[in-house]
C-alpha cells in the first residue's frame, strides 16, 4: 500500500499537486455559505407551509425563523 502511494506521488510533480489543490479550493470555497442560505430558506418555506396546512410545527421553530 505504501509503495503504491509513493509511486503515485512520484508520477506527479509539485506544480500539478498545488494547482489541483487551488482548483478544488476555488470551486468549493462558497459551498458552506450557500448550503447555510439554502437551509435557512427551506426552513422558512417549511414554516409557512405548515402554517397554511394548519399543522403544529413547534413554537421554537416559529420564534427562530419568523416571517421574513
HELIX and SHEET records of a PDB file:
HELIX    1   1 UNK A    2  UNK A   11  1                                  10    
HELIX    2   2 UNK A   14  UNK A   28  1                                  15    
HELIX    3   3 UNK A   31  UNK A   52  1                                  22    
HELIX    4   4 UNK A   59  UNK A   65  1                                   7    
END                                                                             
